[in-house]
Amino acid sequence: LAPALGNALEVAVCMEVLSGNRDAAPRLTELTLALGAQLLDLAGVSDGAARLDAALSSGAAMTAFAAMIAALGGPPDMADDWHTHLPMAPIVGDVTASTAGHITAINGEALGLIVVGMGGGRRVETDQIDPAVGLGNVVMLGDKIERGQPLATIHARTEDDAEAAALAVRKAVTIGA
């Protein structure tokens, strides 16, 4: 639903949407608003879709979310300065398409396992999670792509992890005619 995999990267996409940037994840925004409207309808709240749309557009959704974070002991300036509160990986770079065409298949499980391999998820219960690593700006199924255009942005802890992730992303994303 969102063009990111990995803890901080996924939170960043959500914060972008809450900040009013619906283009950060249009499918996620659409689905969230639709499900939220259904929940409000079930709770007997009329005009749920319009209310949610207004809360997102006006900034009220971000204000409410930031207040919850602060009430739970998080940073009090999350609404205005959320970028500084998310961890960032030291190695950031694009993995590019080796050919032009359209994205005809994406192996989502493989992308998830790439993030796990960089430390962004657990293989066993005792594994520590690195919230900074992951994949951002991942292409979407059906996208037209040119040779050299990014398929995804890799956020890694080490150069070795970044190189392994780049090879795996190229295998996970199929470019066809």
Secondary structure by P-SEA (a helix, b strand, c coil): ccccccaaaaaaaaaaaaaccccccaaaaaaaaaaaaaaaaaacccaaaaaaaaaaaaaaaaaaaaaaaaaacccccccccccccbbbbcbbbbbcccccccccccaaaaaaaaaaaacccccccccccccccccccccccccccccccccbbbbcccaaaaaaaaaaaaaaccccc
